[in-house]
Every structure is written in structure tokens, then in C-alpha cells.
């Protein structure tokens, strides 16, 4: 039996090879996975033309996944440097790479990714249109916007962020309800400016069915972009954000009618006490479609440390329903991240994702922590290093301050509670001070 997309196959009762791979990775019954995909609660972004892909699932009952944003820009055009970051990110366990290139030969970079990279590849076609057509924003035509979407699909990308929810009605509501930070989404600001200058409707909203036909043809997952995501905690959960989310819920339903896989993007910057409610509103409005969150950053005062503010918000968001975390690096709001920033961002996001998986009771998640605790009890340093989320850093820290006695660390020495409890419970004498 033939099928067009993973969702189409799932609804026809077909088990695809991608489903089998994901089920094995997640330790979930493949039939259960198929049912979740049929409902739209799990997606497997897997463009038919991305031959080097190692498929991963995103959504309900699966491990929380992370995405890494990379790409060339006018100020940093070194493609080899960006490819180095890509390889490093995949080695560190990133399941997805978002190519946000906005300068140079963006198509060559994108095609190299889809021909060589095993991670899911995502793009934002709006960015690329400005680069590709190399003309004034107001002069880009509706058809040219749509043509860029098909180009990315042909190039093998697995998911595309398309800002379909910011229509003229939402734009007018935004203008009537002033924000502190306005629109901070790059794609959202571009399409807002285009609508204002041309007087036309958002082409991605007006011609949404054409976009869905492209996605269905190549099995590209639609990542419904949140153009009105809050850019500071003062703007969180405002009328523009919620109105756009209502529209995204309607667009999710329309995509499912054409068997197109969907995930929905979310905030942004948001106080801790609003995150749970936002996750529940999204699940209700978008009928359980996987939620992809950009942070959320829980405070605005930490430039240089925004990987931490995002990890705090990401852990809470994933605990209450988000399935996919976009990493944030220490360079956020400051500059293009270098390879060290990329590593810090990935580690922070992986910690957040794992913490949420433990809280959600994802099968096997807490086993990792149990093994680390068992190694700590035995004071088995090599085992601890092997289990660490960043073994190199753990080893480097210990070696930088070697203890006098190998069964302790330079913090506690003879006061080590773990060592002393092991000894006293084994019937040995405990001596704090050397005799």
C-alpha cells in the first residue's frame, strides 16, 4: 500500500522503516508509536530526500529532543566553521539542526547538510528568500515566497518553520495592543514588514493549502512559527501571542486533514509561573500536537548566561508538555555563538530535557541517574565519568585539584560522608583526622 507521509502511513495502518527505528530508540511498541503518529501527537520529521537521516520521533511519551540553531550570517560567513559546529552538535547528541543561514551560498550549505548530516534538518524559508532573490523586501512576490518553500523541500529539509499564523487581523491586533519589545521573531518581523509595505495578506496564510501540498509531496513536517512570541517577560501571554496560537490551532487541524505532520512553536520569554498554563493552553488549542519551545527564558537580566535562563524554563516547559527544546547559548542576544558556546548551550538543553523526562516518568530516564548514584556510592570515579553528561569537563575538574587520597575529592577529604558511611556500615573504624 502506498502512502504520502508518515502520518498517512500511520493512519493506513502501515509500519514504516522510520517508525521501526524510532520505536527501537525509544523502547516503545511500534504499534503504540503508529497510533500516536496517526493522532498527530508524535511526528517523525523525515523528508523523503534526506537519505543520510537517522530518524527521531518528537512528541507524547517520547524522550524530549533538542534542536541546535546554526548558520552563516553577514558578519560570520565561514561555512567550514559552521559545519564544524554541526558535527560537534551531532556528536554531543543534538537530534536536530536548524539552518538559519542568512548570507552567502545558503543553498550549498543546506544541501551539504541534507546529504551528510544524520540529524533532522530544519530551515526558515523566509530568511532565505531575502538572500536568494537579492532584492528589496517589498518587491518579493507572493509566488516567490511559495517557490522558496518548495526549493527547501526539494533540498531535503525535514521540517520548516513557516510563520503562517501572523495574518492581517493578528497584525492589526498587535498594533492596537502595544508591547514593550514589539515582534522579536526574525521571520515574524520580516513578514509583518512585508504586509505593511505591500498591503497584502501573509502569503503563507493566504496560500496555506499550497504550502501543505508541498509538505505532503516531500513529507516535510510543518513547524508552525510563533511570530508573536514574547521577547521579554513583560510581553508574555499577551493578546497577540494567544490570538496567534488560536490561529495555529486551526492551521494544525487543516494540516492533519492533508496528512501533513505538524509541530507548533512556543515562547519565548516567560515568567516561571506562566509556563505550565501556556503548555496546557497549547495542548488544548492544538489538540496535542508536539510543542517546540524556544527556551522559554525566565528572566531578561542574564546576557552571557541565557543558556541557564533557558534551561530553567525548558525543564519546566517539557515537564508540562513541550516535546522539543530549542537550545540557547551564552551568546544569545550578544553575537553568533562559537563552538564553545554551542557546547554550553547543548549541555544546558540536554540537562533540561533529561530533568523533564525524569519528571514525566519517561521509561528508562531515571535509570541513568540511578547508575550515577550507585557509582558515587562506590566512589567509582571512572564509572562516574562514563555516566556524566559531559565526561571531559568532569575529568578536567577532578584532575585540576587532585586529592591526597584517591577515594575522596579535594572538597571533603577525610570528611567525605560517602566514604565514612561506607566504612562505618562495613564495621570499620572511621577517623576524620589522620593519626
N, C-alpha and C positions, 0 to 999 in steps of 0.2 A: 504494500500500500504506500502511495506517495504522500509526502507532507511538505509544507512550505516552511514552517518554523518549528522550534522546539515546542511551543505551545500547541500548535496544530497537531503535531505528532502525539503529544500527551493526551489531547482531547480525543484522538482517534484510537487511543489505547496502545500506541506504538512506543516501545522502549528503544531510544536511540543510543548510539555508542557513547555520546556525550553524557547521557543520563547514567549509563553504567559506570563511567569513570567518576562522575561526581558522587554517586551513591557509595562507591568504594572509598573515596576520600573522606566522606562524611560519616561512614559507618551507619548508613540508613538504608532501609529496604528500598530497592529500586521502584517497587510499585507504589510505595508511600511517596517517594520523590515525584513520580509521574503524576500522581493525584494533586500534589501541591503546585506543580507547574501548570497543570490544566486549570486550576483555580486562579492562577496569576500570583500566588503567594510566594513562589520561588521562580527565579529566572536563571537561565544558563546563557549568558551573552556569548554567542559563538557564530560569528559571520561565516558563511559557507566558504568564503575565500581566504580565511585566516588559517592556513594549513599548519602553521607551527604552534598553534594554540594547545595549551594543556587546560581543558575546561574546568571551570569552577562554578559552583552554584551560590546564589545570593538570595537570602530570604528566610522564611519561617523554619524553625527547627534546625537550621544550619549554623555553622560557626560564623561569627562576624568577620567580614572581609575588609581589607583596607585598599585604598587607592592612593597612588602617588602622582602628583602633578609635576610635569616636566615640560621642557620645550625651549626652543630658541626664541630670542627677542632682539629688538633693535640694538640693545646695549650688550647683549651676550649672544653672539652668533656662532659659537663653536659647537658644531654638530657632534664632533667626536667627544667633547666634554659631556654633552647631554646623553650620548649613547653610553658613556661610562657610568653615568648616574642610573640609567635604565638597568644596565647589567647588575650594578650594585644593589638596586632596589629589588630585583627579582631574586638575587642570591639571599637577601635578607627576609624574603617571604612575602613581598607585596604581591597580591593577586591581580592587581590591575595597574596599568599605566595610562594616565590621561595626558595626551599630547596637546599642549596648549601653545604650540609654536605660533608666533605672530610676526616672523621675519625670515627672510631668506627663502631657500627652496624647501618650503614646507611639505610639498608632496613627496619629494625624495626621502625626507626624513620619515614621513608617515609610512611610506611603502616599505622602507627598511625595517621599521618596527613590525609590521604585519607579516613580513617574510621571515623574520628571525626570532622574534620575541614570543616566549611561551605564555606570557601574561595576557589577560584581557586588555585590549587597546580601546581607549575612548578618545573622542575628539569633540571640539565645539566648532561646527562648521561656520558659525557667524564670524569667528575670528579670521578664519582662513579666507572668507570671501573678500574681506577688505584687502588682504595681502595678494590674493590671486588676481583679482580684477584690476588692482592698482589704479583706482580712480576714486573720485570723491564719493563719500558715503551716500549722499543724496542721489547720486546718479546710478547706483546699483539697482537693477530692476528686480521685480518680483520673480521672474523666471530665473534670473541669475542666482538669487538666493536658493531656489529649489535645485538648480543644477549642481551647486556646491555640495548639497546633501547627497545627491546621487554619486558624485565623484568620490566622496569619503566612503560610501558604501562599496563602490567598486574597488577601492583601495584596500578593503578587508577589515575595516574597523568594526569592533564588536558592539560598541554602544556609542550613541551620540547624544550629547547634551544639546537640546533644542529648546529655545525659550518660546514655547507656544502659548503660555498662559497669560502673557502680558499683552492683552488686546487693547483696543482704543478705549473701551469702557473702564478697564482697570487703570489705564494711564490717566484718564480723567479723574478717577477717584484718588489716585496718588497725588495729583496736582492740587486737589481740594483739601487733602489732609497732609499738611506739611510734616516732613521728617527732619530730624536733626542731621542725618547723614545721606539723605536722598537715596538714589539707587546705587549700590556698590557692586553689583554684578556687572562684569565687563560686557558679557553678552546682552544682558538686560539693558544696560545703558546705550549700547550700540543700536539695538532695535527700537528703543524709546526715541532716540535722536532721529533715526530714520523715519519713524512715523510722524514725528513733529515736523520734520523738514518737508516731507512729501505729502502729508495729509492722508496717507493710505493706511489701511488696516495692516497689522502684523501679518506678513505673508505666510509665516509658519502656522498661524492660527487660521487664516482665511483659507489656506490650501492644505489643511491638516490631513485630509484624506489622501492627497497626493504624496505627502510625506510618509504616511502609513503604507502606501503601496510600495514605495522604495524599500522601507524597512522589511516588509513581508518578503519581497523578492530575494533579498540577501540574508535574511534573518538577522537584521540589526536590531538590537534592543534600544527602545526609546527611553532615554533618560530625560524626563520632563524637567527642564531647568526652572529654578526659582529666581526669576529676575528680580522679584521684590523681597528677597531675603534681607533680614535686618543686618545692617553694617555696624551697629553699636547696640548695647543693651537697652538704650533708651527707646529704640525703634522696634523692639521685639514684640511679636504678637499684635501688631497694629492692623488696621483695616486693610491696608494694601497687601500685606503678607497673607492674611486669611482669605481675602477675596480671590487672590491668585490661586491659593490652594483649593478653593471650591472649584475653580475652572479646571485645575489639574485633575481633580477627581472625575469631572465629566470627560476629560480627554483620555483618562485611563480607561474608562468604560468603552469609549469609541475605539481605542486601540485593541482591546480584548475582542471586540466584535470582528476584527480582522485578523485575530490570532497573532498580534504583534506583542512581543514581550515588553513590559514596562517596569521602570523604577521611577520613583518620584524624589526629587531633590528637596532638601530642607535647610533650615537655618544653620549657619549664620552666626550672629552674636546673640546671646540669650542668657538671662539670669538663671541660676540653678533652679529656682522654684517654679520656672515656667516650662522646663524641658519635658517633664512627664506628661503634662497636659497637651503639649504640642504633638508628642508622639501618638497619644491616644486620638486626638483630632484627626491626624493624618490617616491613621489606620481606619477610622470610621469613614472619612470622606473618600478615601481612595481604595476602600474595600480590601485592605490587607496587602496591597502592592508593596514590594520592598521599598524601604525608605533609605535614602542616601544622604547623609548629613555632612555638612562642611564645618566640622567642629562638633557642636557649637562652642564658640569661645565664651566663657562665662564671666569674663571681665575684660575691660578695654585698656587696662593700665600697664600691660606687661610686654611691650615691644622687646624683642630679644628672647622672650620666654613663652611665646604664644603656642609652642608645641605643648607646653604644660597646661595652659588655659584650655586648649582644645581637647587634650586628653581627659581632663576632668569632665568637660561637657560630653565628650564622646562616650565615655564609660556609662554615664547616666542615660544618654540617649539610646545606646544599644541595649541597656538593661530593660528599657521600657518599649522597645520595638524596632529601633533602627537596625538595619542589616548590613550596612556598608558605610565605613568611615573614610572620609577624605582626610589624608594626613595634613598636618600643618607643621611647618618647620620653624626654628628660631628666627629665620629671616623674614617671616610673614610681616607684611606691611613695610618692610625695610628695603629688600633687594631680592634679586634672583638667588635662590639657595645654591650653595656649593655642595660638594659631595658629603662633607661632614654634616651640613645642615640636613641634607636628605636622610642620612643615617639617624640623626637625633629625632627627626620627625617620624620616621618609620617605627623606631623603637617605642616612642611615646604612644603612637597609634596602636601598635601591637599589644602594648600593656593594657590600654583602654579596652580593646576588643576582647582580650582574654579575660579581663576582670568581669566584663559584661557576660561573657559566655559562662563563667562560673556562677554568676548571679542567676542567669536564666536556666541553669541546670542542663546545658548542652552536654550530651553524653561524652565522657572522656575528658572534659575540660579540667575538672578539679583533680584528675589523676596526675597531671603534670605537677601541680602544687604538692600533692601527697608525696610524690617521689622526691621533690626538693626537700621537703621537711624530713623525710627519712634519711636523706644524705646528710643533712645538717645535724640530726641527732647522732649519727655515727661519726661526725666530723670528717666526712669523706670529701676532701676538697676537690679532687679530680671529678668525682661524680657531681658535685655542686656546679662546677664549671661546665660540665657537659649538658646540664639541665638549664643553665642560665639563658635568658632571652638574648643576652649579649655576652657570650663567653669571653671574648677578647678583653672587654673592659673589666670584667670580674677578675680575670687573671692579672691584668695590669695593676689594678688597685691593690691586690694582695701582695704582689711582688714589689710594689713600691715602698712597702713598710713591713718587711719580713719580721715575724715574731721570733722571740728567743726559742720558743718551743712550738714545734710544728702542729701540735694538737690544739692550738689556740690562735687568736689573732692579736694584733698589736693594740686593739682597743681594750680587751678584757684581761689577757694574760691568764694568770692564776685565778682570777676572779670569774672565769668563764663558767656560767651557770650550767651550760650543756655538759661540759666535761665533768664538772663536780657532781652533778646529779647522776651521770652515768657511773661514776666511781662509787658514790655512796650507795647506790642501789645494787651495785655488784659486790657490796660488802667491803670495799676498800677504804682506807683512811684518806680523808681529804685534808690537804694542807694548803692554806691560802698563801702563806709566806714560806719561802724556801728555807729549809733547816740546814 
